Amino acid sequence: MKLKILPTHLRDKTRYLAFQATSEIPLGRDDIISLISEASRDLYGAYGTSKLGLWVVKVWSYPSPEKNMVKGIIRCNREETNATRAIIPTITRFKGKRVVFQALGISGTIKAAITKFIKLNAADD
């Protein structure tokens, strides 16, 4: 017996938030997930965070000797884009080191978020 997939008109509508993070130490996908979930819980609590429907879709790392830059995409519920966007600048520290998060923009699809805000080169994939 196969599970039925929800029809598109019954699914939650989502948006994709592109972000950029610059830090003193390298950040991985797991670090980004913990930073965002921790900041969300601090700002909105457990119930508020559950309404956001946050999910880290993709993370790209650009390590260099002088700065460690990470770009990525976060999925959230359509009605909660402003609340999700408010989480990003509250992240300032990771393991005692400085971190700067910036929201680059919001898009309706992953492809549009990548082409508009992430701007990948063919070699970066």
Secondary structure as GFF3:
##gff-version 3
##sequence-region A 1 125
A	DSSP	three_ten_helix	8	10	.	.	.	ID=ss1
A	DSSP	beta_strand	14	23	.	.	.	ID=ss2
A	DSSP	alpha_helix	29	52	.	.	.	ID=ss3
A	DSSP	beta_strand	55	63	.	.	.	ID=ss4
A	DSSP	beta_strand	68	77	.	.	.	ID=ss5
A	DSSP	three_ten_helix	78	80	.	.	.	ID=ss6
A	DSSP	alpha_helix	81	87	.	.	.	ID=ss7
A	DSSP	three_ten_helix	88	90	.	.	.	ID=ss8
A	DSSP	beta_strand	93	94	.	.	.	ID=ss9
A	DSSP	beta_strand	97	107	.	.	.	ID=ss10
A	DSSP	alpha_helix	110	113	.	.	.	ID=ss11
A	DSSP	pi_helix	114	118	.	.	.	ID=ss12
A	DSSP	three_ten_helix	122	124	.	.	.	ID=ss13
###
